[in-house]
Amino acid sequence: MSTSGSEYVPYKMDNRLFIKSRYQTYSQILPANRNTPSPIDPETIQVPVGYEPDPADLALSSIPGQEMFDPRKRKFSEEELKPQPMIKKARKVFIPDDLKDDKYWARRRKNNMAAKRSRDARRLKENQIAIRASFLEKENSALRQEVADLRKELGKCKNVLAKYEARHGPL
C-alpha cells in the first residue's frame, strides 16, 4: 500500500492513526502509541556484492606503505569528482647553453620531481575512482536485483491478501 500522492491522506483521531483513501472509507491503520523499530542508518547497510578487484589494480590504487585502497569504504567528495579544466601548456622557452648553470639544473631537477609527483598523484586518484566506479556498478546491479526480488515477493503477498479479502472480507 502506497502513501504517496493524493491517494492516501493520514490523520489522527482519538489517539489512533487513520488514513482516508479514495478507494475505502476511513479505516484504522496503526495505533499512535505503537512501538516501532528505530530507523536504520543507510550507511551501515552492507549489500552482498560479488566484487573482488584485481590485486594488481588495487596495488596501483594504493599508496605504498599505507593501507590498501578499499572501494567499499572510500567515498569521493563532489569537489574531487569535478572534471578538471584543460589548461593550455605554455610555449617552451629555449634557454641557451651558456645560461644553464648549476642553479638552472637544480631548478629543473626540482621541477621534474614535482611534475612526477603530480602525475603519480593524478594517476593514483584516477585508478581509485575507476575501481570505486566498478564497485558501485556491481553494487547497483545487486541492489536492482534485490528490488526486483522484493517487488516479486510483494506481488505474491498482494495476491494472497486479495484472495483472503475476497473470501473473508476486507481486513
Secondary structure, DSSP 8 states (H G I E B T S, - for coil): ----TTSEEEEEETTEEEEEESSS--EEEEETT--------GGG----------HHHHHHTS-TTS----TTT----HHHHS--------------GGG--HHHHHHHHHHHHHHHHHHHHHHHHHHHHHHHHHHHHHHHHHHHHHHHHHHHHHHHHHHHHHHHHHHH---
